[in-house]
Amino acid sequence: MSEPVKKPIDLYSIAFPNSPNPWKVAIVLEELGLEYNIILLDMFSVKKAPFTDLNPNGRTPVIVDYDNDGFVLWESTAIIQYLIEKYDTDNRLTYTLGPEKYLLSQWLMFQASGQGVYFGQGVWFTHAHLEKLPSAISRYRKEVRRILGVLDTALEGKRYLVGDKVTIADLSFVAWHSVIPFICMEDTEWVTKGFPNVDRWMGELMERESVKTVLVEKKSLLSKPL
Ligand SMILES: N[C@@H](CCC(=O)N[C@@H](CS)C(=O)NCC(=O)O)C(=O)O
């Protein structure tokens, strides 16, 4: 079991519903049974002090771990790895030896540099870019399908990405997966039909208490004014 944390960890998040990286971290905090406070910020506050004193990159998530000398960390995958090393003392959600250790790292990096970045660009070109650029929108929507294809192939005949248990490799994909309808702006039944292994895997992950709790918490926090 994880050691109880005496003072809750602060988790900073931008206050947008389709900004999944902070919620990716929240799922792991929930899994580990750690106490945390979510601090929501608007898009202007993350670009200036005092927030940029915590993260000069002006993005979320950031954590402050008071029980470890107020340790500050940003980049969602780095945060997850830190939380696991510190608090998953019986390696429930990770592998620390053998090929599994490196496969886990492979999937974490693929999530951050593949799913996270391409899906993020999909959100940007579909909703935020000042010019409507059909070629850019189409490129990132195709990337969504390509990434799903990679995952579907990897999950053929396998319940989880690495080994025989749920790990942070699986959990790290949940938050961005739910943004697919916002990127594609259409009925996304093709995800269910076209990528059955992903559909089964994601269905199981979505049923975890950690994920359900974070989704409820997110909805509740984002429904209130800042
Ligand atoms: N690679 C970073 C990406 C962080 C990121 O882009 N966060 C978004 C929220 S999902 C953000 O804070 N965006 C604010 C902005 O771009 O101004 C991570 O994984 O933490």
Ligand as a Chemical Component Dictionary entry (heavy atoms), coordinates in Angstrom:
data_LIG
# 
_chem_comp.id                   LIG 
_chem_comp.type                 NON-POLYMER 
_chem_comp.pdbx_formal_charge   0 
_chem_comp.three_letter_code    LIG 
# 
loop_
_chem_comp_atom.comp_id 
_chem_comp_atom.atom_id 
_chem_comp_atom.alt_atom_id 
_chem_comp_atom.type_symbol 
_chem_comp_atom.charge 
_chem_comp_atom.model_Cartn_x 
_chem_comp_atom.model_Cartn_y 
_chem_comp_atom.model_Cartn_z 
_chem_comp_atom.pdbx_ordinal 
LIG N1  N1  N 0 3.939  17.705 -22.952 1  
LIG C1  C1  C 0 3.158  18.394 -21.963 2  
LIG C2  C2  C 0 2.005  19.081 -22.651 3  
LIG C3  C3  C 0 1.343  20.065 -21.713 4  
LIG C4  C4  C 0 0.182  20.792 -22.372 5  
LIG O1  O1  O 0 0.182  21.071 -23.578 6  
LIG N2  N2  N 0 -0.812 21.099 -21.528 7  
LIG C5  C5  C 0 -1.976 21.824 -21.971 8  
LIG C6  C6  C 0 -3.199 21.227 -21.304 9  
LIG S1  S1  S 0 -3.542 19.614 -21.942 10 
LIG C7  C7  C 0 -1.871 23.281 -21.572 11 
LIG O2  O2  O 0 -1.577 23.580 -20.440 12 
LIG N3  N3  N 0 -2.129 24.177 -22.508 13 
LIG C8  C8  C 0 -2.085 25.578 -22.243 14 
LIG C9  C9  C 0 -1.538 26.346 -23.407 15 
LIG O3  O3  O 0 -1.161 25.724 -24.397 16 
LIG O4  O4  O 0 -1.507 27.537 -23.295 17 
LIG C10 C10 C 0 2.677  17.384 -20.894 18 
LIG O5  O5  O 0 2.518  16.203 -21.215 19 
LIG O6  O6  O 0 2.493  17.796 -19.746 20 
# 
loop_
_chem_comp_bond.comp_id 
_chem_comp_bond.atom_id_1 
_chem_comp_bond.atom_id_2 
_chem_comp_bond.value_order 
_chem_comp_bond.pdbx_ordinal 
LIG N1  C1  SING 1  
LIG C1  C2  SING 2  
LIG C1  C10 SING 3  
LIG C2  C3  SING 4  
LIG C3  C4  SING 5  
LIG C4  O1  DOUB 6  
LIG C4  N2  SING 7  
LIG N2  C5  SING 8  
LIG C5  C6  SING 9  
LIG C5  C7  SING 10 
LIG C6  S1  SING 11 
LIG C7  O2  DOUB 12 
LIG C7  N3  SING 13 
LIG N3  C8  SING 14 
LIG C8  C9  SING 15 
LIG C9  O3  DOUB 16 
LIG C9  O4  SING 17 
LIG C10 O5  DOUB 18 
LIG C10 O6  SING 19 
# 
